[in-house]
Amino acid sequence: MAWILGASRASAVPTRNNKKPTGACGNRSSKRTASRKLNRPALWAKIGMTNFETNAVKFSEAARTASLLELWMRHLAEATTGLRALAHARHLATVEDAVVTHFKNALSKSDVAVIVHARDVRNKLLHCEFWTVKALLDATGANSNMPEVTIIDLNTGSAKPASEATAEEPRIYGWLWMGAAPGGIFEQADAAFAAAICVVKRLMSVAAAEHKI
């Protein structure tokens, strides 16, 4: 199938006259490769990788803060009496739940909500489910400026919102290029992770005061 992606407040698709982009790895597409790309679902040859790589930087910044959150959470567990054995638990949620239980007297309901929210957003962000990230952020009252992304099947002429797309349709590319990055989703996710890190750092101080570390 051939697909085209459109947004309500952006030019839908760049023209064919765009220069071939050079990626961060310095690789240029050959004519033969470009020809093959024209038949790919996301129309890479038309849109090019320049926008993808630019917006991927915003994604990587949020992912970096998500990784820092995991580091702080596991560090807290390892440095706290009674939690050390869980510091390398396979699932971070196991560590987070243990931390919340251990420090329940030092955590408010809003603190717990910050940790849980960051966990939910982190999981979906790192799995590139940007549409779910938006829904999670919207549920907290975040005001994103995300354009409506539409996917059109050039073979049938049918169109649908990207939020209703199936796994066989270009959801990740469409949301990254036209939705998540321009809409501020990554910045809001980054802020959610940073807020959770602040809670964890405060717990480090609480544990130190109680001689637990």
MIDOSE-1310 file (N, C-alpha, C; in nm, 2 decimals, decimal comma, always signed):
residues 213
mawi	+0,08/-0,12/+0,00/+0,00/+0,00/+0,00/+0,09/+0,13/+0,00; +0,03/+0,23/-0,05/+0,10/+0,36/-0,05/+0,02/+0,45/+0,05; +0,10/+0,52/+0,14/+0,04/+0,60/+0,24/+0,09/+0,75/+0,23; +0,01/+0,84/+0,27/+0,05/+0,98/+0,28/+0,00/+1,03/+0,42
lgas	+0,08/+1,11/+0,48/+0,05/+1,17/+0,61/+0,02/+1,31/+0,60; -0,08/+1,36/+0,67/-0,12/+1,50/+0,66/-0,15/+1,56/+0,80; -0,12/+1,69/+0,82/-0,15/+1,75/+0,95/-0,23/+1,88/+0,92; -0,31/+1,91/+1,02/-0,40/+2,02/+1,01/-0,34/+2,16/+1,01
rasa	-0,22/+2,17/+1,07/-0,15/+2,30/+1,07/-0,01/+2,29/+1,02; +0,02/+2,20/+0,93/+0,15/+2,19/+0,87/+0,13/+2,15/+0,72; +0,23/+2,19/+0,64/+0,23/+2,14/+0,50/+0,23/+1,99/+0,50; +0,14/+1,93/+0,43/+0,12/+1,78/+0,44/+0,25/+1,70/+0,40
vptr	+0,30/+1,73/+0,28/+0,41/+1,65/+0,23/+0,51/+1,74/+0,16; +0,64/+1,74/+0,18/+0,73/+1,82/+0,10/+0,73/+1,78/-0,04; +0,78/+1,86/-0,13/+0,78/+1,83/-0,27/+0,89/+1,73/-0,30; +0,89/+1,68/-0,42/+0,99/+1,58/-0,47/+1,12/+1,65/-0,49
nnkk	+1,12/+1,78/-0,50/+1,24/+1,86/-0,53/+1,34/+1,88/-0,41; +1,30/+1,83/-0,30/+1,39/+1,84/-0,18/+1,52/+1,78/-0,21; +1,62/+1,83/-0,15/+1,75/+1,77/-0,16/+1,76/+1,65/-0,08; +1,84/+1,55/-0,12/+1,85/+1,43/-0,04/+1,92/+1,46/+0,09
ptga	+1,87/+1,43/+0,20/+1,93/+1,46/+0,33/+2,05/+1,37/+0,36; +2,14/+1,43/+0,43/+2,25/+1,35/+0,48/+2,22/+1,32/+0,63; +2,22/+1,20/+0,67/+2,19/+1,16/+0,81/+2,30/+1,19/+0,90; +2,28/+1,17/+1,03/+2,38/+1,19/+1,13/+2,50/+1,10/+1,11
cgnr	+2,48/+0,98/+1,04/+2,58/+0,88/+1,02/+2,65/+0,92/+0,89; +2,61/+1,02/+0,82/+2,68/+1,06/+0,70/+2,65/+0,97/+0,57; +2,54/+0,90/+0,58/+2,51/+0,81/+0,47/+2,41/+0,88/+0,37; +2,44/+0,88/+0,25/+2,35/+0,93/+0,15/+2,28/+0,82/+0,07
sskr	+2,15/+0,84/+0,04/+2,08/+0,73/-0,03/+2,12/+0,73/-0,17; +2,14/+0,61/-0,23/+2,17/+0,60/-0,37/+2,05/+0,62/-0,45; +2,06/+0,63/-0,58/+1,94/+0,64/-0,66/+1,86/+0,52/-0,65; +1,93/+0,40/-0,65/+1,86/+0,28/-0,64/+1,78/+0,27/-0,51
tasr	+1,84/+0,31/-0,40/+1,78/+0,30/-0,27/+1,66/+0,40/-0,27; +1,67/+0,52/-0,32/+1,56/+0,61/-0,32/+1,45/+0,56/-0,40; +1,48/+0,49/-0,51/+1,37/+0,43/-0,59/+1,29/+0,33/-0,51; +1,36/+0,25/-0,43/+1,29/+0,15/-0,35/+1,21/+0,22/-0,24
klnr	+1,26/+0,33/-0,19/+1,19/+0,40/-0,08/+1,05/+0,45/-0,13; +1,04/+0,48/-0,25/+0,91/+0,54/-0,30/+0,80/+0,44/-0,28; +0,83/+0,31/-0,27/+0,73/+0,21/-0,26/+0,70/+0,17/-0,11; +0,77/+0,24/-0,02/+0,76/+0,21/+0,12/+0,64/+0,28/+0,18
palw	+0,57/+0,23/+0,28/+0,45/+0,28/+0,33/+0,46/+0,43/+0,38; +0,56/+0,47/+0,44/+0,57/+0,60/+0,50/+0,62/+0,71/+0,40; +0,65/+0,67/+0,28/+0,70/+0,76/+0,18/+0,82/+0,84/+0,23; +0,92/+0,76/+0,27/+1,05/+0,82/+0,32/+1,11/+0,91/+0,21
akig	+1,11/+0,86/+0,09/+1,18/+0,94/-0,01/+1,12/+1,08/-0,03; +0,99/+1,09/-0,02/+0,93/+1,22/-0,03/+0,95/+1,31/+0,09; +0,94/+1,25/+0,21/+0,95/+1,34/+0,33/+1,09/+1,35/+0,37; +1,17/+1,25/+0,34/+1,31/+1,26/+0,38/+1,33/+1,23/+0,53
mtnf	+1,46/+1,21/+0,57/+1,49/+1,18/+0,71/+1,53/+1,30/+0,79; +1,54/+1,42/+0,73/+1,59/+1,54/+0,80/+1,49/+1,57/+0,91; +1,36/+1,58/+0,89/+1,27/+1,61/+0,99/+1,26/+1,50/+1,09; +1,27/+1,38/+1,05/+1,27/+1,27/+1,14/+1,38/+1,28/+1,24
etna	+1,51/+1,30/+1,19/+1,62/+1,31/+1,28/+1,62/+1,43/+1,37; +1,57/+1,54/+1,32/+1,55/+1,66/+1,41/+1,46/+1,63/+1,52; +1,34/+1,58/+1,49/+1,25/+1,55/+1,60/+1,29/+1,43/+1,69; +1,37/+1,34/+1,63/+1,42/+1,23/+1,72/+1,51/+1,28/+1,83
vkfs	+1,58/+1,40/+1,80/+1,66/+1,46/+1,91/+1,57/+1,50/+2,03; +1,45/+1,55/+2,00/+1,36/+1,59/+2,11/+1,32/+1,46/+2,19; +1,29/+1,36/+2,11/+1,26/+1,23/+2,18/+1,37/+1,18/+2,26; +1,50/+1,19/+2,21/+1,61/+1,14/+2,29/+1,63/+1,22/+2,42
eaar	+1,60/+1,35/+2,42/+1,62/+1,43/+2,54/+1,52/+1,39/+2,65; +1,39/+1,35/+2,61/+1,30/+1,30/+2,70/+1,34/+1,16/+2,75; +1,39/+1,08/+2,66/+1,43/+0,95/+2,69/+1,55/+0,95/+2,79; +1,64/+1,05/+2,77/+1,75/+1,07/+2,86/+1,70/+1,09/+3,01
tasl	+1,61/+1,18/+3,02/+1,56/+1,21/+3,16/+1,49/+1,09/+3,21; +1,42/+1,01/+3,13/+1,35/+0,89/+3,18/+1,46/+0,79/+3,23; +1,57/+0,79/+3,16/+1,68/+0,70/+3,21/+1,74/+0,75/+3,34; +1,75/+0,88/+3,35/+1,80/+0,93/+3,48/+1,71/+0,90/+3,59
lelw	+1,58/+0,90/+3,57/+1,48/+0,87/+3,67/+1,50/+0,73/+3,72; +1,52/+0,64/+3,62/+1,55/+0,50/+3,66/+1,68/+0,49/+3,74; +1,78/+0,56/+3,70/+1,91/+0,56/+3,78/+1,89/+0,60/+3,92; +1,81/+0,71/+3,94/+1,79/+0,77/+4,07/+1,70/+0,67/+4,15
mrhl	+1,60/+0,61/+4,09/+1,52/+0,52/+4,17/+1,59/+0,39/+4,21; +1,67/+0,34/+4,13/+1,75/+0,22/+4,16/+1,86/+0,26/+4,26; +1,92/+0,37/+4,25/+2,02/+0,42/+4,35/+1,96/+0,43/+4,49; +1,84/+0,49/+4,49/+1,77/+0,50/+4,62/+1,74/+0,36/+4,68
aeat	+1,70/+0,27/+4,60/+1,67/+0,14/+4,65/+1,80/+0,07/+4,70; +1,91/+0,08/+4,63/+2,03/+0,02/+4,67/+2,09/+0,08/+4,80; +2,06/+0,21/+4,82/+2,12/+0,28/+4,93/+2,03/+0,28/+5,05; +1,91/+0,21/+5,04/+1,82/+0,21/+5,15/+1,81/+0,07/+5,22
tglr	+1,82/+0,07/+5,35/+1,81/-0,06/+5,42/+1,67/-0,12/+5,39; +1,67/-0,25/+5,35/+1,54/-0,31/+5,33/+1,50/-0,31/+5,18; +1,57/-0,23/+5,10/+1,53/-0,22/+4,96/+1,65/-0,27/+4,87; +1,77/-0,28/+4,93/+1,89/-0,31/+4,85/+1,87/-0,43/+4,75
alah	+1,80/-0,53/+4,80/+1,79/-0,66/+4,72/+1,70/-0,63/+4,60; +1,63/-0,52/+4,59/+1,54/-0,49/+4,48/+1,60/-0,40/+4,38; +1,72/-0,35/+4,41/+1,78/-0,24/+4,33/+1,80/-0,29/+4,18; +1,82/-0,42/+4,16/+1,84/-0,47/+4,03/+1,72/-0,56/+3,98
arhl	+1,60/-0,53/+4,04/+1,49/-0,60/+3,99/+1,47/-0,58/+3,84; +1,42/-0,69/+3,78/+1,40/-0,68/+3,63/+1,31/-0,57/+3,59; +1,20/-0,55/+3,66/+1,11/-0,44/+3,62/+1,12/-0,32/+3,72; +1,14/-0,21/+3,66/+1,15/-0,09/+3,74/+1,03/-0,06/+3,83
atve	+0,91/-0,11/+3,78/+0,79/-0,09/+3,85/+0,80/-0,16/+3,99; +0,87/-0,27/+3,99/+0,89/-0,34/+4,12/+0,96/-0,26/+4,22; +1,06/-0,19/+4,17/+1,14/-0,10/+4,26/+1,06/+0,02/+4,30; +0,99/+0,08/+4,21/+0,91/+0,19/+4,24/+0,80/+0,16/+4,34
davv	+0,73/+0,05/+4,33/+0,63/+0,01/+4,42/+0,69/-0,01/+4,56; +0,81/-0,07/+4,57/+0,87/-0,09/+4,70/+0,91/+0,04/+4,76; +0,96/+0,13/+4,68/+1,00/+0,26/+4,73/+0,88/+0,34/+4,79; +0,77/+0,33/+4,72/+0,65/+0,40/+4,76/+0,60/+0,34/+4,89
thfk	+0,61/+0,21/+4,90/+0,56/+0,14/+5,03/+0,66/+0,17/+5,14; +0,79/+0,17/+5,12/+0,89/+0,19/+5,22/+0,88/+0,33/+5,28; +0,86/+0,43/+5,19/+0,86/+0,57/+5,23/+0,72/+0,63/+5,23; +0,62/+0,55/+5,26/+0,48/+0,60/+5,25/+0,45/+0,71/+5,35
nals	+0,52/+0,72/+5,46/+0,50/+0,82/+5,56/+0,56/+0,96/+5,51; +0,65/+0,95/+5,41/+0,72/+1,07/+5,37/+0,66/+1,12/+5,23; +0,56/+1,04/+5,18/+0,51/+1,07/+5,05/+0,36/+1,12/+5,06; +0,33/+1,22/+4,99/+0,19/+1,27/+4,99/+0,12/+1,19/+4,87
ksdv	-0,01/+1,21/+4,86/-0,08/+1,15/+4,75/-0,03/+1,20/+4,62; +0,00/+1,33/+4,62/+0,04/+1,39/+4,49/+0,18/+1,34/+4,45; +0,27/+1,31/+4,55/+0,40/+1,26/+4,53/+0,39/+1,12/+4,46; +0,30/+1,04/+4,51/+0,28/+0,91/+4,46/+0,22/+0,92/+4,32
aviv	+0,13/+1,01/+4,30/+0,07/+1,03/+4,16/+0,18/+1,07/+4,06; +0,28/+1,15/+4,11/+0,39/+1,20/+4,02/+0,47/+1,08/+3,98; +0,50/+0,99/+4,07/+0,58/+0,87/+4,04/+0,51/+0,78/+3,94; +0,38/+0,75/+3,97/+0,30/+0,66/+3,89/+0,28/+0,72/+3,75
hard	+0,25/+0,85/+3,74/+0,24/+0,91/+3,61/+0,36/+0,91/+3,53; +0,48/+0,93/+3,59/+0,60/+0,93/+3,52/+0,63/+0,78/+3,47; +0,59/+0,69/+3,55/+0,61/+0,55/+3,51/+0,53/+0,52/+3,38; +0,40/+0,56/+3,39/+0,31/+0,53/+3,27/+0,36/+0,60/+3,14
vrnk	+0,40/+0,72/+3,16/+0,45/+0,80/+3,04/+0,58/+0,74/+2,99; +0,67/+0,70/+3,08/+0,80/+0,65/+3,04/+0,78/+0,52/+2,96; +0,70/+0,43/+3,01/+0,68/+0,30/+2,94/+0,63/+0,33/+2,80; +0,53/+0,41/+2,78/+0,47/+0,44/+2,65/+0,57/+0,52/+2,56
llhc	+0,64/+0,61/+2,62/+0,73/+0,69/+2,54/+0,84/+0,60/+2,48; +0,91/+0,52/+2,57/+1,02/+0,44/+2,52/+0,97/+0,33/+2,42; +0,84/+0,29/+2,42/+0,79/+0,20/+2,33/+0,74/+0,27/+2,20; +0,76/+0,40/+2,20/+0,72/+0,49/+2,08/+0,57/+0,49/+2,06
efwt	+0,49/+0,47/+2,17/+0,34/+0,48/+2,16/+0,31/+0,63/+2,19; +0,34/+0,72/+2,09/+0,33/+0,86/+2,12/+0,18/+0,90/+2,14; +0,09/+0,83/+2,07/-0,05/+0,87/+2,08/-0,10/+0,84/+2,23; -0,05/+0,73/+2,29/-0,08/+0,70/+2,43/-0,02/+0,80/+2,52
vkal	+0,10/+0,84/+2,49/+0,17/+0,94/+2,57/+0,09/+1,07/+2,58; +0,03/+1,11/+2,46/-0,05/+1,23/+2,45/-0,17/+1,21/+2,54; -0,24/+1,10/+2,53/-0,36/+1,07/+2,61/-0,33/+1,08/+2,76; -0,21/+1,02/+2,80/-0,17/+1,03/+2,95/-0,15/+1,17/+2,99
ldat	-0,08/+1,25/+2,91/-0,05/+1,39/+2,94/-0,18/+1,47/+2,94; -0,27/+1,45/+2,85/-0,39/+1,52/+2,84/-0,48/+1,49/+2,97; -0,47/+1,37/+3,02/-0,55/+1,33/+3,14/-0,51/+1,41/+3,26; -0,38/+1,47/+3,26/-0,34/+1,55/+3,37/-0,36/+1,70/+3,35
gans	-0,42/+1,73/+3,24/-0,45/+1,87/+3,21/-0,34/+1,94/+3,13; -0,25/+1,86/+3,08/-0,14/+1,92/+2,99/-0,20/+1,98/+2,87; -0,15/+2,10/+2,83/-0,21/+2,16/+2,71/-0,11/+2,15/+2,59; -0,12/+2,05/+2,52/-0,04/+2,03/+2,40/-0,09/+2,10/+2,28
nmpe	+0,00/+2,14/+2,19/-0,04/+2,21/+2,07/-0,03/+2,11/+1,95; -0,07/+1,99/+1,97/-0,05/+1,89/+1,88/-0,15/+1,89/+1,76; -0,10/+1,89/+1,64/-0,19/+1,90/+1,52/-0,25/+1,76/+1,51; -0,37/+1,76/+1,44/-0,44/+1,64/+1,41/-0,36/+1,57/+1,29
vtii	-0,32/+1,45/+1,31/-0,24/+1,38/+1,21/-0,34/+1,28/+1,14; -0,35/+1,29/+1,01/-0,44/+1,21/+0,93/-0,36/+1,12/+0,84; -0,40/+0,99/+0,83/-0,33/+0,90/+0,74/-0,43/+0,87/+0,62; -0,38/+0,88/+0,50/-0,46/+0,86/+0,38/-0,40/+0,75/+0,30
dlnt	-0,49/+0,65/+0,27/-0,45/+0,54/+0,18/-0,46/+0,59/+0,03; -0,35/+0,60/-0,03/-0,35/+0,65/-0,17/-0,42/+0,56/-0,27; -0,42/+0,43/-0,23/-0,48/+0,33/-0,32/-0,64/+0,34/-0,31; -0,69/+0,36/-0,20/-0,84/+0,37/-0,18/-0,90/+0,50/-0,16
gsak	-0,81/+0,60/-0,12/-0,86/+0,73/-0,09/-0,92/+0,75/+0,05; -0,92/+0,64/+0,12/-0,97/+0,65/+0,26/-0,88/+0,72/+0,35; -0,93/+0,79/+0,45/-0,85/+0,87/+0,55/-0,90/+0,84/+0,69; -0,81/+0,85/+0,78/-0,85/+0,83/+0,92/-0,75/+0,90/+1,01
pase	-0,79/+0,94/+1,13/-0,69/+1,00/+1,23/-0,59/+0,90/+1,26; -0,46/+0,95/+1,28/-0,36/+0,86/+1,32/-0,38/+0,78/+1,45; -0,46/+0,85/+1,54/-0,49/+0,78/+1,66/-0,58/+0,66/+1,65; -0,64/+0,64/+1,53/-0,72/+0,52/+1,50/-0,65/+0,43/+1,41
atae	-0,52/+0,45/+1,38/-0,44/+0,37/+1,29/-0,41/+0,23/+1,35; -0,40/+0,13/+1,27/-0,36/+0,00/+1,31/-0,21/-0,02/+1,31; -0,17/-0,14/+1,35/-0,02/-0,16/+1,35/+0,03/-0,17/+1,21; -0,05/-0,19/+1,11/+0,00/-0,20/+0,97/+0,01/-0,07/+0,91
epri	-0,02/+0,04/+0,98/-0,02/+0,17/+0,92/+0,09/+0,25/+0,99; +0,14/+0,36/+0,92/+0,26/+0,43/+0,97/+0,23/+0,52/+1,09; +0,21/+0,46/+1,20/+0,18/+0,54/+1,32/+0,30/+0,61/+1,38; +0,41/+0,54/+1,40/+0,52/+0,60/+1,47/+0,58/+0,71/+1,39
ygwl	+0,60/+0,69/+1,26/+0,66/+0,80/+1,18/+0,57/+0,92/+1,17; +0,44/+0,90/+1,15/+0,35/+1,01/+1,14/+0,34/+1,09/+1,27; +0,33/+1,03/+1,38/+0,32/+1,10/+1,51/+0,45/+1,17/+1,54; +0,56/+1,11/+1,51/+0,69/+1,17/+1,54/+0,71/+1,29/+1,46
wmga	+0,69/+1,28/+1,33/+0,72/+1,39/+1,24/+0,62/+1,51/+1,25; +0,49/+1,47/+1,26/+0,39/+1,58/+1,25/+0,32/+1,60/+1,39; +0,33/+1,51/+1,48/+0,25/+1,52/+1,60/+0,33/+1,55/+1,73; +0,40/+1,44/+1,77/+0,46/+1,45/+1,91/+0,56/+1,56/+1,92
apgg	+0,66/+1,57/+1,83/+0,76/+1,67/+1,84/+0,71/+1,81/+1,83; +0,64/+1,85/+1,72/+0,59/+1,98/+1,71/+0,48/+2,02/+1,82; +0,42/+1,92/+1,87/+0,31/+1,94/+1,97/+0,36/+1,96/+2,11; +0,49/+1,95/+2,14/+0,54/+1,97/+2,27/+0,53/+1,85/+2,36
ifeq	+0,49/+1,73/+2,31/+0,47/+1,61/+2,39/+0,60/+1,57/+2,46; +0,71/+1,58/+2,39/+0,83/+1,53/+2,44/+0,88/+1,62/+2,56; +0,86/+1,75/+2,54/+0,89/+1,84/+2,65/+0,81/+1,82/+2,77; +0,68/+1,79/+2,75/+0,59/+1,76/+2,87/+0,63/+1,63/+2,94
adaa	+0,66/+1,53/+2,86/+0,71/+1,41/+2,91/+0,84/+1,43/+2,99; +0,93/+1,50/+2,94/+1,05/+1,53/+3,01/+1,03/+1,60/+3,14; +0,93/+1,69/+3,15/+0,90/+1,76/+3,27/+0,84/+1,66/+3,37; +0,76/+1,57/+3,33/+0,70/+1,46/+3,42/+0,81/+1,38/+3,48
faaa	+0,91/+1,34/+3,40/+1,02/+1,26/+3,45/+1,10/+1,35/+3,55; +1,13/+1,47/+3,52/+1,20/+1,56/+3,61/+1,13/+1,58/+3,74; +1,00/+1,59/+3,74/+0,92/+1,60/+3,86/+0,94/+1,48/+3,95; +0,94/+1,36/+3,89/+0,96/+1,24/+3,97/+1,10/+1,23/+4,02
icvv	+1,20/+1,27/+3,95/+1,33/+1,28/+4,00/+1,34/+1,36/+4,12; +1,27/+1,47/+4,13/+1,28/+1,56/+4,24/+1,22/+1,49/+4,37; +1,12/+1,41/+4,35/+1,06/+1,33/+4,46/+1,16/+1,23/+4,51; +1,22/+1,16/+4,42/+1,32/+1,06/+4,46/+1,44/+1,12/+4,53
krlm	+1,49/+1,24/+4,48/+1,60/+1,31/+4,55/+1,56/+1,35/+4,69; +1,44/+1,39/+4,71/+1,39/+1,42/+4,85/+1,39/+1,30/+4,94; +1,35/+1,19/+4,88/+1,35/+1,06/+4,96/+1,49/+1,02/+5,00; +1,59/+1,05/+4,91/+1,73/+1,03/+4,95/+1,76/+1,10/+5,08
svaa	+1,72/+1,23/+5,09/+1,74/+1,30/+5,21/+1,67/+1,25/+5,33; +1,54/+1,20/+5,31/+1,47/+1,14/+5,42/+1,53/+1,02/+5,47; +1,58/+0,93/+5,38/+1,65/+0,81/+5,42/+1,77/+0,84/+5,49; +1,85/+0,94/+5,45/+1,97/+0,97/+5,52/+1,94/+1,02/+5,66
aehk	+1,84/+1,10/+5,67/+1,80/+1,15/+5,81/+1,76/+1,04/+5,90; +1,70/+0,94/+5,84/+1,66/+0,83/+5,93/+1,76/+0,72/+5,94; +1,88/+0,75/+5,89/+2,00/+0,65/+5,90/+1,97/+0,52/+5,83; +1,89/+0,53/+5,72/+1,87/+0,42/+5,65/+1,97/+0,39/+5,54
i	+2,05/+0,49/+5,51/+2,16/+0,48/+5,41/+2,29/+0,51/+5,47
